């Protein structure tokens, strides 16, 4: 057993607010989702990660320098997006 998967999960929990939120709601489901993405975890590692206190994980994450956090992208119009130019009026024949 290696700890590579554990390190990846802990890193994701520390730097990704979306994953932390899913972990707070359902640790078991959040871990299943990460395993489905290809992160290898043993049953012992999953049980240990499930027992983490989500509040402690959040506290640790907020203590990190914000530059280490994953940006949360919100869908919507880009502020720098140019508006399409209005169509030229048609000339009468």
PDB file of N, CA, C and O in Angstrom:
ATOM      1  N   UNK A   1       0.852  -1.176   0.000  1.00  0.00           N
ATOM      2  CA  UNK A   1       0.000   0.000   0.000  1.00  0.00           C
ATOM      3  C   UNK A   1       0.893   1.232   0.000  1.00  0.00           C
ATOM      4  O   UNK A   1       1.848   1.316   0.771  1.00  0.00           O
ATOM      5  N   UNK A   2       0.577   2.187  -0.867  1.00  0.00           N
ATOM      6  CA  UNK A   2       1.289   3.457  -0.875  1.00  0.00           C
ATOM      7  C   UNK A   2       0.347   4.534  -0.356  1.00  0.00           C
ATOM      8  O   UNK A   2      -0.866   4.337  -0.274  1.00  0.00           O
ATOM      9  N   UNK A   3       0.917   5.650  -0.015  1.00  0.00           N
ATOM     10  CA  UNK A   3       0.097   6.751   0.487  1.00  0.00           C
ATOM     11  C   UNK A   3      -0.153   7.802  -0.581  1.00  0.00           C
ATOM     12  O   UNK A   3      -0.659   8.883  -0.281  1.00  0.00           O
ATOM     13  N   UNK A   4       0.195   7.497  -1.819  1.00  0.00           N
ATOM     14  CA  UNK A   4       0.036   8.482  -2.897  1.00  0.00           C
ATOM     15  C   UNK A   4      -1.415   8.932  -3.026  1.00  0.00           C
ATOM     16  O   UNK A   4      -1.682  10.127  -3.146  1.00  0.00           O
ATOM     17  N   UNK A   5      -2.342   8.001  -3.002  1.00  0.00           N
ATOM     18  CA  UNK A   5      -3.756   8.354  -3.104  1.00  0.00           C
ATOM     19  C   UNK A   5      -4.213   9.216  -1.939  1.00  0.00           C
ATOM     20  O   UNK A   5      -4.978  10.163  -2.120  1.00  0.00           O
ATOM     21  N   UNK A   6      -3.741   8.885  -0.743  1.00  0.00           N
ATOM     22  CA  UNK A   6      -4.089   9.671   0.450  1.00  0.00           C
ATOM     23  C   UNK A   6      -3.558  11.093   0.302  1.00  0.00           C
ATOM     24  O   UNK A   6      -4.255  12.060   0.611  1.00  0.00           O
ATOM     25  N   UNK A   7      -2.330  11.212  -0.168  1.00  0.00           N
ATOM     26  CA  UNK A   7      -1.739  12.535  -0.364  1.00  0.00           C
ATOM     27  C   UNK A   7      -2.538  13.355  -1.371  1.00  0.00           C
ATOM     28  O   UNK A   7      -2.751  14.553  -1.181  1.00  0.00           O
ATOM     29  N   UNK A   8      -2.969  12.710  -2.427  1.00  0.00           N
ATOM     30  CA  UNK A   8      -3.760  13.405  -3.450  1.00  0.00           C
ATOM     31  C   UNK A   8      -5.087  13.871  -2.862  1.00  0.00           C
ATOM     32  O   UNK A   8      -5.486  15.018  -3.061  1.00  0.00           O
ATOM     33  N   UNK A   9      -5.765  12.995  -2.146  1.00  0.00           N
ATOM     34  CA  UNK A   9      -7.065  13.351  -1.564  1.00  0.00           C
ATOM     35  C   UNK A   9      -6.900  14.486  -0.553  1.00  0.00           C
ATOM     36  O   UNK A   9      -7.674  15.443  -0.568  1.00  0.00           O
ATOM     37  N   UNK A  10      -5.905  14.390   0.317  1.00  0.00           N
ATOM     38  CA  UNK A  10      -5.690  15.456   1.300  1.00  0.00           C
ATOM     39  C   UNK A  10      -5.372  16.780   0.612  1.00  0.00           C
ATOM     40  O   UNK A  10      -5.836  17.837   1.039  1.00  0.00           O
ATOM     41  N   UNK A  11      -4.585  16.717  -0.447  1.00  0.00           N
ATOM     42  CA  UNK A  11      -4.282  17.929  -1.197  1.00  0.00           C
ATOM     43  C   UNK A  11      -5.517  18.527  -1.835  1.00  0.00           C
ATOM     44  O   UNK A  11      -5.712  19.742  -1.812  1.00  0.00           O
ATOM     45  N   UNK A  12      -6.343  17.679  -2.401  1.00  0.00           N
ATOM     46  CA  UNK A  12      -7.580  18.167  -3.032  1.00  0.00           C
ATOM     47  C   UNK A  12      -8.517  18.760  -1.988  1.00  0.00           C
ATOM     48  O   UNK A  12      -9.127  19.803  -2.222  1.00  0.00           O
ATOM     49  N   UNK A  13      -8.636  18.093  -0.821  1.00  0.00           N
ATOM     50  CA  UNK A  13      -9.486  18.620   0.242  1.00  0.00           C
ATOM     51  C   UNK A  13      -8.974  19.972   0.744  1.00  0.00           C
ATOM     52  O   UNK A  13      -9.762  20.851   1.094  1.00  0.00           O
ATOM     53  N   UNK A  14      -7.678  20.126   0.775  1.00  0.00           N
ATOM     54  CA  UNK A  14      -7.089  21.367   1.285  1.00  0.00           C
ATOM     55  C   UNK A  14      -7.192  22.517   0.299  1.00  0.00           C
ATOM     56  O   UNK A  14      -7.238  23.675   0.714  1.00  0.00           O
ATOM     57  N   UNK A  15      -7.229  22.231  -0.991  1.00  0.00           N
ATOM     58  CA  UNK A  15      -7.134  23.303  -1.976  1.00  0.00           C
ATOM     59  C   UNK A  15      -8.363  23.480  -2.871  1.00  0.00           C
ATOM     60  O   UNK A  15      -8.400  24.411  -3.675  1.00  0.00           O
ATOM     61  N   UNK A  16      -9.350  22.626  -2.752  1.00  0.00           N
ATOM     62  CA  UNK A  16     -10.506  22.678  -3.653  1.00  0.00           C
ATOM     63  C   UNK A  16     -11.795  22.808  -2.844  1.00  0.00           C
ATOM     64  O   UNK A  16     -12.257  21.838  -2.243  1.00  0.00           O
ATOM     65  N   UNK A  17     -12.367  24.000  -2.831  1.00  0.00           N
ATOM     66  CA  UNK A  17     -13.571  24.273  -2.042  1.00  0.00           C
ATOM     67  C   UNK A  17     -14.744  23.388  -2.457  1.00  0.00           C
ATOM     68  O   UNK A  17     -15.526  22.964  -1.606  1.00  0.00           O
ATOM     69  N   UNK A  18     -14.875  23.108  -3.732  1.00  0.00           N
ATOM     70  CA  UNK A  18     -15.977  22.273  -4.205  1.00  0.00           C
ATOM     71  C   UNK A  18     -15.881  20.871  -3.614  1.00  0.00           C
ATOM     72  O   UNK A  18     -16.889  20.314  -3.179  1.00  0.00           O
ATOM     73  N   UNK A  19     -14.707  20.309  -3.595  1.00  0.00           N
ATOM     74  CA  UNK A  19     -14.536  18.969  -3.031  1.00  0.00           C
ATOM     75  C   UNK A  19     -14.745  19.008  -1.517  1.00  0.00           C
ATOM     76  O   UNK A  19     -15.339  18.091  -0.949  1.00  0.00           O
ATOM     77  N   UNK A  20     -14.254  20.078  -0.854  1.00  0.00           N
ATOM     78  CA  UNK A  20     -14.489  20.199   0.595  1.00  0.00           C
ATOM     79  C   UNK A  20     -15.973  20.255   0.900  1.00  0.00           C
ATOM     80  O   UNK A  20     -16.438  19.635   1.857  1.00  0.00           O
ATOM     81  N   UNK A  21     -16.713  20.987   0.098  1.00  0.00           N
ATOM     82  CA  UNK A  21     -18.162  21.095   0.311  1.00  0.00           C
ATOM     83  C   UNK A  21     -18.831  19.737   0.144  1.00  0.00           C
ATOM     84  O   UNK A  21     -19.688  19.367   0.947  1.00  0.00           O
ATOM     85  N   UNK A  22     -18.449  18.991  -0.893  1.00  0.00           N
ATOM     86  CA  UNK A  22     -19.009  17.655  -1.093  1.00  0.00           C
ATOM     87  C   UNK A  22     -18.616  16.725   0.048  1.00  0.00           C
ATOM     88  O   UNK A  22     -19.411  15.883   0.464  1.00  0.00           O
ATOM     89  N   UNK A  23     -17.381  16.874   0.563  1.00  0.00           N
ATOM     90  CA  UNK A  23     -16.910  16.058   1.683  1.00  0.00           C
ATOM     91  C   UNK A  23     -17.702  16.378   2.951  1.00  0.00           C
ATOM     92  O   UNK A  23     -18.027  15.478   3.724  1.00  0.00           O
ATOM     93  N   UNK A  24     -18.017  17.674   3.167  1.00  0.00           N
ATOM     94  CA  UNK A  24     -18.826  18.050   4.342  1.00  0.00           C
ATOM     95  C   UNK A  24     -20.204  17.416   4.266  1.00  0.00           C
ATOM     96  O   UNK A  24     -20.734  16.949   5.275  1.00  0.00           O
ATOM     97  N   UNK A  25     -20.786  17.396   3.075  1.00  0.00           N
ATOM     98  CA  UNK A  25     -22.132  16.842   2.894  1.00  0.00           C
ATOM     99  C   UNK A  25     -22.152  15.330   3.034  1.00  0.00           C
ATOM    100  O   UNK A  25     -23.054  14.776   3.662  1.00  0.00           O
ATOM    101  N   UNK A  26     -21.155  14.651   2.448  1.00  0.00           N
ATOM    102  CA  UNK A  26     -21.100  13.188   2.485  1.00  0.00           C
ATOM    103  C   UNK A  26     -19.669  12.725   2.231  1.00  0.00           C
ATOM    104  O   UNK A  26     -19.264  12.561   1.080  1.00  0.00           O
ATOM    105  N   UNK A  27     -18.902  12.513   3.302  1.00  0.00           N
ATOM    106  CA  UNK A  27     -17.520  12.076   3.115  1.00  0.00           C
ATOM    107  C   UNK A  27     -17.401  10.810   2.263  1.00  0.00           C
ATOM    108  O   UNK A  27     -16.539  10.729   1.388  1.00  0.00           O
ATOM    109  N   UNK A  28     -18.261   9.829   2.517  1.00  0.00           N
ATOM    110  CA  UNK A  28     -18.170   8.566   1.782  1.00  0.00           C
ATOM    111  C   UNK A  28     -18.404   8.782   0.290  1.00  0.00           C
ATOM    112  O   UNK A  28     -17.674   8.232  -0.536  1.00  0.00           O
ATOM    113  N   UNK A  29     -19.410   9.573  -0.062  1.00  0.00           N
ATOM    114  CA  UNK A  29     -19.712   9.815  -1.478  1.00  0.00           C
ATOM    115  C   UNK A  29     -18.604  10.624  -2.140  1.00  0.00           C
ATOM    116  O   UNK A  29     -18.227  10.341  -3.277  1.00  0.00           O
ATOM    117  N   UNK A  30     -18.084  11.619  -1.447  1.00  0.00           N
ATOM    118  CA  UNK A  30     -16.996  12.426  -2.009  1.00  0.00           C
ATOM    119  C   UNK A  30     -15.780  11.551  -2.302  1.00  0.00           C
ATOM    120  O   UNK A  30     -15.132  11.710  -3.337  1.00  0.00           O
ATOM    121  N   UNK A  31     -15.474  10.636  -1.400  1.00  0.00           N
ATOM    122  CA  UNK A  31     -14.336   9.739  -1.622  1.00  0.00           C
ATOM    123  C   UNK A  31     -14.610   8.762  -2.756  1.00  0.00           C
ATOM    124  O   UNK A  31     -13.714   8.458  -3.543  1.00  0.00           O
ATOM    125  N   UNK A  32     -15.846   8.264  -2.846  1.00  0.00           N
ATOM    126  CA  UNK A  32     -16.192   7.370  -3.973  1.00  0.00           C
ATOM    127  C   UNK A  32     -16.025   8.102  -5.297  1.00  0.00           C
ATOM    128  O   UNK A  32     -15.550   7.526  -6.276  1.00  0.00           O
ATOM    129  N   UNK A  33     -16.414   9.371  -5.324  1.00  0.00           N
ATOM    130  CA  UNK A  33     -16.266  10.170  -6.543  1.00  0.00           C
ATOM    131  C   UNK A  33     -14.788  10.323  -6.923  1.00  0.00           C
ATOM    132  O   UNK A  33     -14.437  10.236  -8.099  1.00  0.00           O
ATOM    133  N   UNK A  34     -13.928  10.550  -5.928  1.00  0.00           N
ATOM    134  CA  UNK A  34     -12.506  10.687  -6.212  1.00  0.00           C
ATOM    135  C   UNK A  34     -11.904   9.367  -6.679  1.00  0.00           C
ATOM    136  O   UNK A  34     -11.055   9.351  -7.571  1.00  0.00           O
ATOM    137  N   UNK A  35     -12.336   8.268  -6.084  1.00  0.00           N
ATOM    138  CA  UNK A  35     -11.865   6.949  -6.525  1.00  0.00           C
ATOM    139  C   UNK A  35     -12.317   6.700  -7.972  1.00  0.00           C
ATOM    140  O   UNK A  35     -11.574   6.139  -8.776  1.00  0.00           O
ATOM    141  N   UNK A  36     -13.540   7.125  -8.286  1.00  0.00           N
ATOM    142  CA  UNK A  36     -14.053   6.952  -9.654  1.00  0.00           C
ATOM    143  C   UNK A  36     -13.227   7.748 -10.665  1.00  0.00           C
ATOM    144  O   UNK A  36     -13.192   7.409 -11.848  1.00  0.00           O
ATOM    145  N   UNK A  37     -12.564   8.801 -10.198  1.00  0.00           N
ATOM    146  CA  UNK A  37     -11.705   9.599 -11.077  1.00  0.00           C
ATOM    147  C   UNK A  37     -10.334   8.962 -11.263  1.00  0.00           C
ATOM    148  O   UNK A  37      -9.510   9.463 -12.028  1.00  0.00           O
ATOM    149  N   UNK A  38     -10.089   7.848 -10.556  1.00  0.00           N
ATOM    150  CA  UNK A  38      -8.833   7.131 -10.742  1.00  0.00           C
ATOM    151  C   UNK A  38      -7.864   7.209  -9.575  1.00  0.00           C
ATOM    152  O   UNK A  38      -6.755   6.681  -9.659  1.00  0.00           O
ATOM    153  N   UNK A  39      -8.261   7.858  -8.491  1.00  0.00           N
ATOM    154  CA  UNK A  39      -7.381   7.920  -7.316  1.00  0.00           C
ATOM    155  C   UNK A  39      -7.480   6.585  -6.595  1.00  0.00           C
ATOM    156  O   UNK A  39      -8.570   6.147  -6.227  1.00  0.00           O
ATOM    157  N   UNK A  40      -6.338   5.943  -6.396  1.00  0.00           N
ATOM    158  CA  UNK A  40      -6.319   4.626  -5.772  1.00  0.00           C
ATOM    159  C   UNK A  40      -6.248   4.745  -4.254  1.00  0.00           C
ATOM    160  O   UNK A  40      -5.334   5.362  -3.705  1.00  0.00           O
ATOM    161  N   UNK A  41      -7.234   4.142  -3.586  1.00  0.00           N
ATOM    162  CA  UNK A  41      -7.288   4.114  -2.129  1.00  0.00           C
ATOM    163  C   UNK A  41      -7.674   2.716  -1.673  1.00  0.00           C
ATOM    164  O   UNK A  41      -8.541   2.075  -2.267  1.00  0.00           O
ATOM    165  N   UNK A  42      -7.027   2.250  -0.616  1.00  0.00           N
ATOM    166  CA  UNK A  42      -7.401   0.959  -0.030  1.00  0.00           C
ATOM    167  C   UNK A  42      -8.622   1.177   0.863  1.00  0.00           C
ATOM    168  O   UNK A  42      -8.973   2.315   1.176  1.00  0.00           O
ATOM    169  N   UNK A  43      -9.259   0.097   1.266  1.00  0.00           N
ATOM    170  CA  UNK A  43     -10.416   0.221   2.166  1.00  0.00           C
ATOM    171  C   UNK A  43     -10.002   0.836   3.502  1.00  0.00           C
ATOM    172  O   UNK A  43     -10.778   1.576   4.107  1.00  0.00           O
ATOM    173  N   UNK A  44      -8.791   0.539   3.967  1.00  0.00           N
ATOM    174  CA  UNK A  44      -8.290   1.125   5.216  1.00  0.00           C
ATOM    175  C   UNK A  44      -8.108   2.636   5.049  1.00  0.00           C
ATOM    176  O   UNK A  44      -8.466   3.409   5.937  1.00  0.00           O
ATOM    177  N   UNK A  45      -7.554   3.051   3.915  1.00  0.00           N
ATOM    178  CA  UNK A  45      -7.350   4.474   3.657  1.00  0.00           C
ATOM    179  C   UNK A  45      -8.683   5.205   3.533  1.00  0.00           C
ATOM    180  O   UNK A  45      -8.831   6.317   4.041  1.00  0.00           O
ATOM    181  N   UNK A  46      -9.649   4.588   2.862  1.00  0.00           N
ATOM    182  CA  UNK A  46     -10.974   5.203   2.723  1.00  0.00           C
ATOM    183  C   UNK A  46     -11.612   5.384   4.095  1.00  0.00           C
ATOM    184  O   UNK A  46     -12.168   6.442   4.388  1.00  0.00           O
ATOM    185  N   UNK A  47     -11.534   4.353   4.935  1.00  0.00           N
ATOM    186  CA  UNK A  47     -12.114   4.442   6.277  1.00  0.00           C
ATOM    187  C   UNK A  47     -11.443   5.550   7.087  1.00  0.00           C
ATOM    188  O   UNK A  47     -12.116   6.296   7.799  1.00  0.00           O
ATOM    189  N   UNK A  48     -10.122   5.657   6.981  1.00  0.00           N
ATOM    190  CA  UNK A  48      -9.403   6.687   7.721  1.00  0.00           C
ATOM    191  C   UNK A  48      -9.778   8.085   7.222  1.00  0.00           C
ATOM    192  O   UNK A  48      -9.971   9.000   8.023  1.00  0.00           O
ATOM    193  N   UNK A  49      -9.882   8.249   5.907  1.00  0.00           N
ATOM    194  CA  UNK A  49     -10.250   9.549   5.345  1.00  0.00           C
ATOM    195  C   UNK A  49     -11.691   9.913   5.678  1.00  0.00           C
ATOM    196  O   UNK A  49     -11.992  11.079   5.932  1.00  0.00           O
ATOM    197  N   UNK A  50     -12.587   8.924   5.679  1.00  0.00           N
ATOM    198  CA  UNK A  50     -13.983   9.180   6.037  1.00  0.00           C
ATOM    199  C   UNK A  50     -14.113   9.691   7.464  1.00  0.00           C
ATOM    200  O   UNK A  50     -15.050  10.423   7.783  1.00  0.00           O
ATOM    201  N   UNK A  51     -13.172   9.304   8.326  1.00  0.00           N
ATOM    202  CA  UNK A  51     -13.260   9.692   9.734  1.00  0.00           C
ATOM    203  C   UNK A  51     -12.702  11.091  10.004  1.00  0.00           C
ATOM    204  O   UNK A  51     -12.761  11.576  11.134  1.00  0.00           O
ATOM    205  N   UNK A  52     -12.158  11.740   8.966  1.00  0.00           N
ATOM    206  CA  UNK A  52     -11.659  13.099   9.157  1.00  0.00           C
ATOM    207  C   UNK A  52     -12.800  14.030   9.546  1.00  0.00           C
ATOM    208  O   UNK A  52     -13.922  13.897   9.058  1.00  0.00           O
ATOM    209  N   UNK A  53     -12.501  14.962  10.420  1.00  0.00           N
ATOM    210  CA  UNK A  53     -13.477  15.983  10.812  1.00  0.00           C
ATOM    211  C   UNK A  53     -13.532  17.042   9.704  1.00  0.00           C
ATOM    212  O   UNK A  53     -12.547  17.744   9.476  1.00  0.00           O
ATOM    213  N   UNK A  54     -14.667  17.162   9.018  1.00  0.00           N
ATOM    214  CA  UNK A  54     -14.763  18.144   7.934  1.00  0.00           C
ATOM    215  C   UNK A  54     -14.453  19.571   8.402  1.00  0.00           C
ATOM    216  O   UNK A  54     -13.905  20.367   7.639  1.00  0.00           O
ATOM    217  N   UNK A  55     -14.797  19.895   9.641  1.00  0.00           N
ATOM    218  CA  UNK A  55     -14.499  21.221  10.170  1.00  0.00           C
ATOM    219  C   UNK A  55     -13.001  21.454  10.278  1.00  0.00           C
ATOM    220  O   UNK A  55     -12.513  22.540   9.967  1.00  0.00           O
ATOM    221  N   UNK A  56     -12.274  20.435  10.719  1.00  0.00           N
ATOM    222  CA  UNK A  56     -10.816  20.545  10.831  1.00  0.00           C
ATOM    223  C   UNK A  56     -10.190  20.674   9.451  1.00  0.00           C
ATOM    224  O   UNK A  56      -9.229  21.422   9.272  1.00  0.00           O
ATOM    225  N   UNK A  57     -10.729  19.951   8.476  1.00  0.00           N
ATOM    226  CA  UNK A  57     -10.227  20.051   7.100  1.00  0.00           C
ATOM    227  C   UNK A  57     -10.429  21.476   6.585  1.00  0.00           C
ATOM    228  O   UNK A  57      -9.530  22.060   5.980  1.00  0.00           O
ATOM    229  N   UNK A  58     -11.614  22.025   6.828  1.00  0.00           N
ATOM    230  CA  UNK A  58     -11.909  23.393   6.402  1.00  0.00           C
ATOM    231  C   UNK A  58     -11.021  24.413   7.098  1.00  0.00           C
ATOM    232  O   UNK A  58     -10.549  25.363   6.474  1.00  0.00           O
ATOM    233  N   UNK A  59     -10.797  24.214   8.388  1.00  0.00           N
ATOM    234  CA  UNK A  59      -9.938  25.128   9.141  1.00  0.00           C
ATOM    235  C   UNK A  59      -8.517  25.121   8.573  1.00  0.00           C
ATOM    236  O   UNK A  59      -7.899  26.171   8.399  1.00  0.00           O
ATOM    237  N   UNK A  60      -8.014  23.920   8.289  1.00  0.00           N
ATOM    238  CA  UNK A  60      -6.686  23.804   7.693  1.00  0.00           C
ATOM    239  C   UNK A  60      -6.649  24.487   6.328  1.00  0.00           C
ATOM    240  O   UNK A  60      -5.711  25.222   6.021  1.00  0.00           O
ATOM    241  N   UNK A  61      -7.672  24.242   5.515  1.00  0.00           N
ATOM    242  CA  UNK A  61      -7.709  24.817   4.165  1.00  0.00           C
ATOM    243  C   UNK A  61      -7.695  26.341   4.224  1.00  0.00           C
ATOM    244  O   UNK A  61      -7.017  26.986   3.425  1.00  0.00           O
ATOM    245  N   UNK A  62      -8.432  26.915   5.155  1.00  0.00           N
ATOM    246  CA  UNK A  62      -8.501  28.375   5.248  1.00  0.00           C
ATOM    247  C   UNK A  62      -7.223  28.979   5.816  1.00  0.00           C
ATOM    248  O   UNK A  62      -6.989  30.179   5.676  1.00  0.00           O
ATOM    249  N   UNK A  63      -6.396  28.157   6.454  1.00  0.00           N
ATOM    250  CA  UNK A  63      -5.116  28.635   6.971  1.00  0.00           C
ATOM    251  C   UNK A  63      -4.050  28.703   5.871  1.00  0.00           C
ATOM    252  O   UNK A  63      -3.007  29.330   6.052  1.00  0.00           O
ATOM    253  N   UNK A  64      -4.317  28.054   4.732  1.00  0.00           N
ATOM    254  CA  UNK A  64      -3.363  28.062   3.624  1.00  0.00           C
ATOM    255  C   UNK A  64      -3.376  29.404   2.909  1.00  0.00           C
ATOM    256  O   UNK A  64      -4.385  30.110   2.900  1.00  0.00           O
ATOM    257  N   UNK A  65      -2.263  29.740   2.321  1.00  0.00           N
ATOM    258  CA  UNK A  65      -2.160  30.935   1.497  1.00  0.00           C
ATOM    259  C   UNK A  65      -3.177  30.818   0.359  1.00  0.00           C
ATOM    260  O   UNK A  65      -3.220  29.784  -0.307  1.00  0.00           O
ATOM    261  N   UNK A  66      -3.989  31.838   0.120  1.00  0.00           N
ATOM    262  CA  UNK A  66      -5.010  31.772  -0.932  1.00  0.00           C
ATOM    263  C   UNK A  66      -4.456  31.441  -2.314  1.00  0.00           C
ATOM    264  O   UNK A  66      -5.185  30.925  -3.162  1.00  0.00           O
ATOM    265  N   UNK A  67      -3.193  31.725  -2.550  1.00  0.00           N
ATOM    266  CA  UNK A  67      -2.604  31.419  -3.862  1.00  0.00           C
ATOM    267  C   UNK A  67      -2.505  29.915  -4.093  1.00  0.00           C
ATOM    268  O   UNK A  67      -2.297  29.471  -5.222  1.00  0.00           O
ATOM    269  N   UNK A  68      -2.656  29.128  -3.022  1.00  0.00           N
ATOM    270  CA  UNK A  68      -2.615  27.672  -3.158  1.00  0.00           C
ATOM    271  C   UNK A  68      -3.995  27.076  -3.387  1.00  0.00           C
ATOM    272  O   UNK A  68      -4.116  25.884  -3.668  1.00  0.00           O
ATOM    273  N   UNK A  69      -5.034  27.890  -3.272  1.00  0.00           N
ATOM    274  CA  UNK A  69      -6.399  27.415  -3.441  1.00  0.00           C
ATOM    275  C   UNK A  69      -6.764  27.349  -4.922  1.00  0.00           C
ATOM    276  O   UNK A  69      -6.310  28.158  -5.730  1.00  0.00           O
ATOM    277  N   UNK A  70      -7.589  26.374  -5.252  1.00  0.00           N
ATOM    278  CA  UNK A  70      -8.093  26.267  -6.618  1.00  0.00           C
ATOM    279  C   UNK A  70      -9.138  27.359  -6.820  1.00  0.00           C
ATOM    280  O   UNK A  70      -9.986  27.586  -5.957  1.00  0.00           O
ATOM    281  N   UNK A  71      -9.070  28.020  -7.944  1.00  0.00           N
ATOM    282  CA  UNK A  71     -10.058  29.047  -8.252  1.00  0.00           C
ATOM    283  C   UNK A  71     -11.401  28.386  -8.509  1.00  0.00           C
ATOM    284  O   UNK A  71     -11.485  27.363  -9.187  1.00  0.00           O
ATOM    285  N   UNK A  72     -12.444  28.979  -7.963  1.00  0.00           N
ATOM    286  CA  UNK A  72     -13.796  28.489  -8.203  1.00  0.00           C
ATOM    287  C   UNK A  72     -14.378  29.339  -9.312  1.00  0.00           C
ATOM    288  O   UNK A  72     -14.550  30.548  -9.161  1.00  0.00           O
ATOM    289  N   UNK A  73     -14.676  28.703 -10.418  1.00  0.00           N
ATOM    290  CA  UNK A  73     -15.206  29.417 -11.568  1.00  0.00           C
ATOM    291  C   UNK A  73     -16.720  29.379 -11.548  1.00  0.00           C
ATOM    292  O   UNK A  73     -17.331  28.323 -11.381  1.00  0.00           O
ATOM    293  N   UNK A  74     -17.312  30.546 -11.721  1.00  0.00           N
ATOM    294  CA  UNK A  74     -18.767  30.655 -11.743  1.00  0.00           C
ATOM    295  C   UNK A  74     -19.168  30.971 -13.168  1.00  0.00           C
ATOM    296  O   UNK A  74     -18.681  31.939 -13.752  1.00  0.00           O
ATOM    297  N   UNK A  75     -20.064  30.152 -13.740  1.00  0.00           N
ATOM    298  CA  UNK A  75     -20.462  30.422 -15.122  1.00  0.00           C
ATOM    299  C   UNK A  75     -21.180  31.766 -15.231  1.00  0.00           C
ATOM    300  O   UNK A  75     -21.911  32.177 -14.329  1.00  0.00           O
ATOM    301  N   UNK A  76     -20.959  32.415 -16.322  1.00  0.00           N
ATOM    302  CA  UNK A  76     -21.614  33.694 -16.558  1.00  0.00           C
ATOM    303  C   UNK A  76     -20.850  34.443 -17.622  1.00  0.00           C
ATOM    304  O   UNK A  76     -19.841  33.951 -18.127  1.00  0.00           O
ATOM    305  N   UNK A  77     -21.318  35.625 -17.968  1.00  0.00           N
ATOM    306  CA  UNK A  77     -20.636  36.383 -19.006  1.00  0.00           C
ATOM    307  C   UNK A  77     -19.267  36.843 -18.517  1.00  0.00           C
ATOM    308  O   UNK A  77     -19.092  37.208 -17.354  1.00  0.00           O
ATOM    309  N   UNK A  78     -18.315  36.817 -19.424  1.00  0.00           N
ATOM    310  CA  UNK A  78     -16.976  37.294 -19.095  1.00  0.00           C
ATOM    311  C   UNK A  78     -17.003  38.814 -19.112  1.00  0.00           C
ATOM    312  O   UNK A  78     -17.583  39.413 -20.018  1.00  0.00           O
ATOM    313  N   UNK A  79     -16.381  39.446 -18.121  1.00  0.00           N
ATOM    314  CA  UNK A  79     -16.388  40.903 -18.114  1.00  0.00           C
ATOM    315  C   UNK A  79     -15.628  41.505 -19.282  1.00  0.00           C
ATOM    316  O   UNK A  79     -15.896  42.645 -19.662  1.00  0.00           O
ATOM    317  N   UNK A  80     -14.688  40.773 -19.862  1.00  0.00           N
ATOM    318  CA  UNK A  80     -13.914  41.317 -20.970  1.00  0.00           C
ATOM    319  C   UNK A  80     -14.451  40.888 -22.327  1.00  0.00           C
ATOM    320  O   UNK A  80     -13.841  41.183 -23.354  1.00  0.00           O
ATOM    321  N   UNK A  81     -15.588  40.196 -22.344  1.00  0.00           N
ATOM    322  CA  UNK A  81     -16.154  39.736 -23.613  1.00  0.00           C
ATOM    323  C   UNK A  81     -16.710  40.932 -24.379  1.00  0.00           C
ATOM    324  O   UNK A  81     -17.400  41.788 -23.824  1.00  0.00           O
ATOM    325  N   UNK A  82     -16.393  40.963 -25.648  1.00  0.00           N
ATOM    326  CA  UNK A  82     -16.879  42.054 -26.482  1.00  0.00           C
ATOM    327  C   UNK A  82     -18.297  41.757 -26.939  1.00  0.00           C
ATOM    328  O   UNK A  82     -18.648  40.615 -27.237  1.00  0.00           O
ATOM    329  N   UNK A  83     -19.099  42.804 -26.986  1.00  0.00           N
ATOM    330  CA  UNK A  83     -20.456  42.652 -27.501  1.00  0.00           C
ATOM    331  C   UNK A  83     -20.387  42.573 -29.014  1.00  0.00           C
ATOM    332  O   UNK A  83     -19.558  43.238 -29.634  1.00  0.00           O
ATOM    333  N   UNK A  84     -21.246  41.771 -29.609  1.00  0.00           N
ATOM    334  CA  UNK A  84     -21.229  41.722 -31.066  1.00  0.00           C
ATOM    335  C   UNK A  84     -21.622  43.084 -31.628  1.00  0.00           C
ATOM    336  O   UNK A  84     -22.456  43.789 -31.061  1.00  0.00           O
ATOM    337  N   UNK A  85     -21.004  43.440 -32.753  1.00  0.00           N
ATOM    338  CA  UNK A  85     -21.341  44.714 -33.381  1.00  0.00           C
ATOM    339  C   UNK A  85     -22.743  44.629 -33.968  1.00  0.00           C
ATOM    340  O   UNK A  85     -23.139  43.590 -34.498  1.00  0.00           O
ATOM    341  N   UNK A  86     -23.501  45.736 -33.871  1.00  0.00           N
ATOM    342  CA  UNK A  86     -24.861  45.709 -34.436  1.00  0.00           C
ATOM    343  C   UNK A  86     -24.782  45.548 -35.956  1.00  0.00           C
ATOM    344  O   UNK A  86     -23.863  46.039 -36.612  1.00  0.00           O
ATOM    345  N   UNK A  87     -25.756  44.857 -36.473  1.00  0.00           N
ATOM    346  CA  UNK A  87     -25.800  44.643 -37.926  1.00  0.00           C
ATOM    347  C   UNK A  87     -26.059  45.966 -38.625  1.00  0.00           C
ATOM    348  O   UNK A  87     -26.806  46.809 -38.126  1.00  0.00           O
ATOM    349  N   UNK A  88     -25.444  46.139 -39.769  1.00  0.00           N
ATOM    350  CA  UNK A  88     -25.646  47.345 -40.570  1.00  0.00           C
ATOM    351  C   UNK A  88     -27.050  47.327 -41.142  1.00  0.00           C
ATOM    352  O   UNK A  88     -27.536  46.272 -41.550  1.00  0.00           O
ATOM    353  N   UNK A  89     -27.721  48.491 -41.179  1.00  0.00           N
ATOM    354  CA  UNK A  89     -29.068  48.514 -41.743  1.00  0.00           C
ATOM    355  C   UNK A  89     -29.034  48.172 -43.230  1.00  0.00           C
ATOM    356  O   UNK A  89     -28.114  48.545 -43.957  1.00  0.00           O
ATOM    357  N   UNK A  90     -30.058  47.457 -43.650  1.00  0.00           N
ATOM    358  CA  UNK A  90     -30.126  47.090 -45.059  1.00  0.00           C
ATOM    359  C   UNK A  90     -30.524  48.279 -45.890  1.00  0.00           C
ATOM    360  O   UNK A  90     -31.346  49.090 -45.465  1.00  0.00           O
ATOM    361  N   UNK A  91     -29.942  48.398 -47.093  1.00  0.00           N
ATOM    362  CA  UNK A  91     -30.279  49.482 -47.975  1.00  0.00           C
ATOM    363  C   UNK A  91     -31.526  49.134 -48.769  1.00  0.00           C
ATOM    364  O   UNK A  91     -31.721  47.988 -49.173  1.00  0.00           O
ATOM    365  N   UNK A  92     -32.365  50.138 -48.986  1.00  0.00           N
ATOM    366  CA  UNK A  92     -33.563  49.929 -49.794  1.00  0.00           C
ATOM    367  C   UNK A  92     -33.183  49.865 -51.252  1.00  0.00           C
ATOM    368  O   UNK A  92     -32.289  50.594 -51.684  1.00  0.00           O
ATOM    369  N   UNK A  93     -33.852  48.993 -52.047  1.00  0.00           N
ATOM    370  CA  UNK A  93     -33.513  48.887 -53.452  1.00  0.00           C
ATOM    371  C   UNK A  93     -34.301  49.842 -54.291  1.00  0.00           C
ATOM    372  O   UNK A  93     -34.132  49.879 -55.510  1.00  0.00           O
TER     373      UNK A  93
END
